[in-house]
């Protein structure tokens, strides 16, 4: 201190000392709080199991924090809110449904939220279902409304946008396993299924020796009939051959699945009993009363049926009949066919009734 500097008053020195002590205390408290928060965010929490939390569009980070606390994902909503702010998470959070496999630390919880990896659901669509049977599969897991999804499948304007050569999506909804989050628009789900169909269709079409004479809609229609006629993979190309032979000869296809589809369109239901009256009831989809293929597909075929439609086996057959074991007997002539009908249909029926 220079000789010219006046001595510092004692009161001022006391104030400075108190302020210094307060600053030290504040710094110590802040350090303690930071340490506690650091330990808290890294400590696993929660009873073992999955908790599902939905973050609605526009939710604030405070609302997210309280929602997580309310579902038992984090122990303290206020602390989590502070942690969110410290990590500047506000604008990075995406709405949706999130699944948390507990126990998880708050740090892991926030990392999961920031990843945007919303919970997804698996929907498996088997081959040969109609669109009215497919829509409920998505509704069962809560991915979409079945009514809204079926409406999108029947949207002619959407079909035009997606390049589907029909007024609805029947036949163009590819059987596959789909992994989807909740909240996806029905039109987006239909678009994804049509995209899967397009990939399978182009794959089958590009294989060497494909018969392209029918065009897209008629090929898919044929594939849908093949899909419904047999569950035996080895038979599909031969059944394709039978129908192509009948088309070339100008014969009626006379395939039962088209009659069932016609009844569903006409009456909204089919009780499982195919009668002679149904076979004789005129309808554009009834191939017992009209020549050629029906106006569109009667179900949604898989890849094997599409391949069979493009690649019929070489054969002279015009007829086939179910043998009762999941396979069919094929014949090139009506005489041969009638013999097979007697052997595999009439005789077993008569034997069964004789035993009663």
C-alpha positions as CSV (number, residue, x, y, z in Angstrom):
1,X,0.0,0.0,0.0
2,X,1.4,3.4,-1.0
3,X,1.9,6.1,1.6
4,X,-0.7,8.2,-0.2
5,X,-3.5,5.6,0.0
6,X,-5.8,6.3,2.9
7,X,-6.4,3.3,5.3
8,X,-9.4,1.2,4.4
9,X,-12.2,1.7,6.9
10,X,-12.7,-1.3,9.2
11,X,-16.5,-1.5,8.3
12,X,-15.6,-1.8,4.6
13,X,-13.2,-4.7,5.3
14,X,-16.0,-6.5,7.3
15,X,-18.4,-6.1,4.4
16,X,-15.9,-7.5,2.0
17,X,-15.2,-10.4,4.2
18,X,-18.9,-11.2,4.6
19,X,-19.5,-10.9,0.8
20,X,-16.6,-13.2,0.2
21,X,-17.9,-15.7,2.7
22,X,-21.3,-15.6,1.1
23,X,-19.9,-16.1,-2.3
24,X,-17.9,-19.1,-1.1
25,X,-21.1,-20.5,0.5
26,X,-23.0,-19.9,-2.7
27,X,-20.3,-21.5,-4.8
28,X,-20.2,-24.4,-2.4
29,X,-24.0,-24.8,-2.4
30,X,-24.0,-24.7,-6.2
31,X,-21.3,-27.2,-6.4
32,X,-23.2,-29.5,-4.0
33,X,-26.4,-29.1,-6.0
34,X,-24.6,-29.8,-9.2
35,X,-23.0,-32.9,-7.6
36,X,-26.4,-34.1,-6.4
37,X,-28.0,-33.5,-9.8
38,X,-25.1,-35.3,-11.5
39,X,-25.6,-38.3,-9.2
40,X,-29.4,-38.2,-9.7
41,X,-29.3,-38.1,-13.5
42,X,-27.0,-41.1,-13.6
43,X,-28.9,-43.2,-11.0
44,X,-31.2,-45.9,-12.4
45,X,-34.8,-45.6,-11.3
46,X,-38.1,-47.4,-11.7
47,X,-39.7,-50.8,-11.2
48,X,-38.6,-53.3,-13.8
49,X,-40.9,-53.3,-16.8
50,X,-41.9,-51.1,-19.7
51,X,-43.6,-47.8,-19.3
52,X,-45.2,-46.1,-22.2
53,X,-45.5,-42.3,-22.3
54,X,-47.1,-40.3,-25.1
55,X,-45.8,-36.8,-25.8
56,X,-48.5,-34.8,-27.6
57,X,-47.6,-32.2,-30.2
58,X,-46.7,-28.9,-28.7
59,X,-46.0,-30.2,-25.2
60,X,-43.6,-28.1,-23.2
61,X,-40.6,-29.6,-21.4
62,X,-42.3,-28.9,-18.1
63,X,-45.3,-30.9,-19.2
64,X,-43.0,-33.7,-20.5
65,X,-41.2,-33.8,-17.2
66,X,-44.4,-34.0,-15.2
67,X,-45.8,-36.7,-17.5
68,X,-42.7,-38.8,-17.0
69,X,-42.8,-38.4,-13.3
70,X,-46.5,-39.3,-13.3
71,X,-45.8,-42.5,-15.1
72,X,-43.0,-43.5,-12.8
73,X,-40.3,-43.1,-15.4
74,X,-38.4,-40.5,-13.3
75,X,-38.6,-39.9,-9.6
76,X,-38.8,-36.1,-9.7
77,X,-40.4,-34.0,-12.4
78,X,-38.9,-30.7,-11.2
79,X,-35.4,-32.1,-11.3
80,X,-35.9,-33.6,-14.7
81,X,-37.3,-30.3,-15.9
82,X,-34.1,-28.6,-14.7
83,X,-32.0,-31.2,-16.3
84,X,-33.9,-30.7,-19.6
85,X,-33.2,-27.0,-19.5
86,X,-29.5,-27.5,-18.7
87,X,-29.3,-29.8,-21.8
88,X,-31.3,-27.3,-24.0
89,X,-33.7,-30.1,-24.8
90,X,-36.8,-28.0,-25.4
91,X,-36.8,-27.6,-29.2
92,X,-35.2,-31.0,-29.8
93,X,-38.0,-33.1,-28.3
94,X,-40.3,-34.8,-30.9
95,X,-43.9,-35.8,-30.1
96,X,-45.0,-39.4,-30.2
97,X,-45.3,-42.5,-28.1
98,X,-42.1,-43.6,-26.3
99,X,-41.4,-46.9,-24.5
100,X,-39.0,-46.9,-21.6
101,X,-37.6,-50.2,-20.3
102,X,-37.0,-49.5,-16.6
103,X,-35.0,-49.1,-14.6
104,X,-33.4,-46.2,-16.5
105,X,-31.4,-43.2,-15.3
106,X,-32.8,-39.7,-16.1
107,X,-29.9,-39.3,-18.4
108,X,-30.9,-42.4,-20.4
109,X,-34.5,-41.3,-20.4
110,X,-33.6,-37.9,-21.9
111,X,-31.2,-39.5,-24.4
112,X,-34.0,-41.8,-25.5
113,X,-36.4,-38.8,-25.9
114,X,-33.8,-36.8,-27.9
115,X,-33.2,-39.8,-30.2
116,X,-36.7,-39.5,-31.5
117,X,-37.1,-43.3,-31.5
118,X,-40.8,-43.6,-30.8
119,X,-42.4,-46.9,-29.9
120,X,-43.3,-49.1,-32.8
121,X,-45.7,-51.9,-33.3
122,X,-45.4,-55.0,-35.6
123,X,-48.2,-55.9,-37.9
124,X,-48.0,-59.1,-40.0
125,X,-50.3,-59.3,-43.0
126,X,-50.7,-62.9,-44.3
127,X,-51.1,-63.7,-48.0
128,X,-54.6,-63.8,-49.5
129,X,-56.5,-61.4,-47.2
130,X,-58.9,-58.9,-48.5
131,X,-58.5,-55.2,-47.6
132,X,-61.5,-55.4,-45.2
133,X,-59.6,-58.1,-43.4
134,X,-56.3,-56.2,-43.4
135,X,-57.5,-52.9,-41.9
136,X,-58.5,-54.5,-38.5
137,X,-55.0,-56.0,-38.1
138,X,-53.6,-52.5,-37.8
139,X,-56.5,-51.4,-35.5
140,X,-55.9,-54.4,-33.2
141,X,-52.5,-53.0,-32.1
142,X,-53.7,-49.4,-32.1
143,X,-51.6,-48.2,-35.0
144,X,-54.6,-46.7,-36.9
145,X,-58.3,-46.7,-36.9
146,X,-59.6,-49.6,-38.9
147,X,-62.5,-47.5,-40.4
148,X,-60.1,-44.7,-41.4
149,X,-57.6,-47.1,-42.9
150,X,-60.2,-49.0,-44.9
151,X,-61.5,-45.7,-46.2
152,X,-58.0,-44.8,-47.4
153,X,-57.8,-48.2,-49.1
154,X,-61.0,-47.3,-51.0
155,X,-59.9,-43.7,-51.9
156,X,-59.8,-43.5,-55.7
157,X,-57.9,-40.2,-55.6
158,X,-55.2,-41.8,-53.4
159,X,-55.0,-44.7,-55.8
160,X,-54.3,-42.4,-58.6
161,X,-51.5,-40.6,-56.7
162,X,-50.0,-44.0,-55.9
163,X,-50.1,-45.2,-59.5
164,X,-52.6,-48.0,-58.7
165,X,-54.5,-49.0,-61.8
166,X,-57.8,-49.5,-59.9
167,X,-60.3,-47.5,-57.9
168,X,-59.2,-49.2,-54.6
169,X,-56.2,-50.9,-53.2
170,X,-57.5,-54.5,-53.3
171,X,-54.7,-56.7,-54.6
172,X,-52.0,-53.9,-54.2
173,X,-51.6,-54.2,-50.4
174,X,-48.6,-56.4,-50.1
175,X,-48.6,-59.2,-47.5
176,X,-45.6,-58.5,-45.3
177,X,-44.6,-57.5,-41.7
178,X,-44.8,-53.8,-41.1
179,X,-43.2,-52.0,-38.2
180,X,-45.0,-48.7,-37.5
181,X,-45.5,-46.1,-34.8
182,X,-48.9,-44.9,-33.6
183,X,-50.3,-41.9,-35.2
184,X,-49.2,-42.5,-38.8
185,X,-51.8,-41.3,-41.3
186,X,-53.9,-44.0,-42.9
187,X,-52.9,-42.8,-46.4
188,X,-49.2,-43.2,-45.4
189,X,-49.8,-46.8,-44.3
190,X,-51.6,-47.6,-47.6
191,X,-48.7,-45.9,-49.5
192,X,-46.1,-48.1,-47.7
193,X,-48.0,-51.3,-48.4
194,X,-48.4,-50.3,-52.1
195,X,-44.7,-49.5,-52.2
196,X,-43.9,-53.0,-50.9
197,X,-46.3,-54.4,-53.5
198,X,-44.5,-52.5,-56.2
199,X,-41.2,-54.0,-55.2
200,X,-42.5,-57.5,-55.3
201,X,-44.4,-57.0,-58.5
202,X,-41.3,-55.6,-60.3
203,X,-39.2,-58.4,-59.0
204,X,-41.6,-61.1,-60.3
205,X,-42.0,-59.2,-63.6
206,X,-38.3,-58.9,-64.2
207,X,-37.6,-62.6,-63.9
208,X,-36.7,-64.3,-67.2
209,X,-39.5,-65.7,-69.2
210,X,-42.3,-63.6,-67.6
211,X,-45.5,-63.5,-69.6
212,X,-46.4,-59.8,-69.8
213,X,-49.5,-60.2,-72.0
214,X,-52.1,-59.5,-69.4
215,X,-50.9,-56.1,-68.1
216,X,-50.6,-55.0,-64.5
217,X,-54.2,-55.1,-63.3
218,X,-55.2,-58.3,-64.9
219,X,-51.9,-60.0,-63.8
220,X,-52.6,-59.0,-60.2
221,X,-56.2,-60.2,-60.6
222,X,-55.0,-63.5,-61.8
223,X,-52.4,-63.7,-59.0
224,X,-55.1,-63.0,-56.4
225,X,-57.2,-65.9,-57.7
226,X,-54.2,-68.2,-57.7
227,X,-53.5,-67.1,-54.1
228,X,-57.1,-68.1,-53.0
229,X,-57.2,-71.3,-55.0
230,X,-54.3,-73.1,-53.3
231,X,-52.1,-73.1,-50.3
232,X,-49.7,-75.5,-51.9
233,X,-46.7,-73.5,-53.3
234,X,-45.8,-76.1,-55.9
235,X,-49.3,-75.9,-57.5
236,X,-49.4,-72.2,-58.1
237,X,-47.7,-72.2,-61.5
238,X,-49.8,-75.1,-62.7
239,X,-53.1,-73.4,-61.6
240,X,-51.8,-70.3,-63.4
241,X,-51.4,-72.4,-66.5
242,X,-55.0,-73.7,-66.2
243,X,-56.5,-70.2,-66.0
244,X,-54.3,-68.9,-68.9
245,X,-55.3,-71.9,-71.0
246,X,-59.0,-71.2,-70.3
247,X,-58.6,-67.5,-71.1
248,X,-57.0,-68.3,-74.4
249,X,-59.8,-70.7,-75.3
250,X,-62.5,-68.2,-74.3
251,X,-63.8,-70.5,-71.5
252,X,-65.3,-69.2,-68.3
253,X,-62.8,-69.5,-65.4
254,X,-65.4,-70.9,-63.0
255,X,-63.4,-70.4,-59.9
256,X,-65.2,-70.5,-56.6
257,X,-63.2,-67.7,-54.8
258,X,-64.6,-65.2,-57.2
259,X,-68.1,-66.2,-56.4
260,X,-67.4,-65.7,-52.7
261,X,-66.0,-62.3,-53.4
262,X,-69.0,-61.5,-55.5
263,X,-71.3,-62.5,-52.6
264,X,-69.3,-60.3,-50.2
265,X,-69.7,-57.3,-52.5
266,X,-73.4,-57.9,-53.1
267,X,-74.5,-58.8,-49.6
268,X,-71.7,-57.8,-47.3
269,X,-71.2,-61.3,-45.9
270,X,-70.6,-64.9,-46.8
271,X,-71.6,-67.7,-44.4
272,X,-69.2,-70.3,-45.7
273,X,-71.7,-72.4,-47.6
274,X,-71.3,-72.0,-51.4
275,X,-74.5,-73.0,-53.1
276,X,-75.6,-73.6,-56.7
277,X,-77.8,-70.5,-56.5
278,X,-74.7,-68.4,-55.7
279,X,-72.9,-70.0,-58.7
280,X,-75.7,-68.9,-61.0
281,X,-76.2,-65.4,-59.6
282,X,-75.0,-62.9,-62.1
283,X,-72.3,-60.5,-60.9
284,X,-69.2,-59.0,-62.5
285,X,-66.9,-60.9,-60.2
286,X,-68.8,-64.3,-60.6
287,X,-66.6,-66.2,-63.1
288,X,-69.4,-68.8,-63.4
289,X,-71.6,-66.2,-65.1
290,X,-69.1,-64.0,-66.9
291,X,-66.2,-64.7,-69.3
292,X,-62.6,-63.7,-68.6
293,X,-61.1,-62.3,-65.5
294,X,-63.2,-60.3,-63.0
295,X,-62.8,-56.5,-63.0
296,X,-60.1,-56.6,-60.3
297,X,-58.3,-58.6,-57.7
298,X,-60.3,-60.6,-55.1
299,X,-57.5,-60.6,-52.5
300,X,-54.0,-59.4,-51.9
301,X,-51.4,-61.9,-53.3
302,X,-48.0,-62.6,-52.1
303,X,-44.7,-62.8,-54.1
304,X,-45.2,-66.5,-54.9
305,X,-48.6,-66.0,-56.4
306,X,-47.3,-63.0,-58.4
307,X,-44.5,-65.1,-59.7
308,X,-46.9,-67.8,-60.7
309,X,-49.1,-65.3,-62.5
310,X,-46.1,-64.2,-64.6
311,X,-44.6,-67.7,-65.0
312,X,-47.3,-70.3,-65.6
313,X,-46.1,-73.9,-65.8
314,X,-46.2,-75.5,-69.3
315,X,-49.3,-77.7,-69.3
316,X,-52.4,-78.6,-71.4
317,X,-54.7,-78.7,-68.3
318,X,-58.1,-77.0,-68.4
319,X,-59.5,-78.4,-65.1
320,X,-58.6,-79.1,-61.5
321,X,-60.4,-80.4,-58.5
322,X,-59.6,-80.4,-54.8
323,X,-58.4,-83.7,-53.5
324,X,-59.3,-83.0,-49.9
325,X,-55.7,-82.9,-48.7
326,X,-54.9,-79.3,-49.7
327,X,-53.8,-80.2,-53.2
328,X,-55.6,-80.6,-56.5
329,X,-55.9,-83.2,-59.3
330,X,-55.4,-81.6,-62.8
331,X,-56.8,-82.7,-66.2
332,X,-56.7,-81.6,-69.8
333,X,-60.2,-83.0,-70.7
334,X,-63.7,-82.9,-69.2
335,X,-63.9,-86.7,-69.2
336,X,-60.8,-86.9,-67.0
337,X,-62.0,-84.1,-64.8
338,X,-65.4,-85.7,-64.2
339,X,-63.6,-88.9,-63.2
340,X,-61.5,-86.9,-60.6
341,X,-64.6,-85.2,-59.3
342,X,-66.2,-88.7,-58.8
343,X,-63.0,-89.9,-57.1
344,X,-62.2,-87.0,-54.9
345,X,-65.5,-85.2,-54.3
346,X,-68.5,-87.4,-54.8
347,X,-67.3,-90.8,-53.5
348,X,-65.8,-89.4,-50.2
349,X,-69.1,-87.5,-49.7
350,X,-71.2,-90.7,-50.2
351,X,-68.9,-92.8,-48.0
352,X,-69.2,-90.2,-45.2
353,X,-73.0,-90.1,-45.4
354,X,-73.2,-93.9,-45.5
355,X,-71.4,-94.2,-42.2
356,X,-74.0,-92.0,-40.4
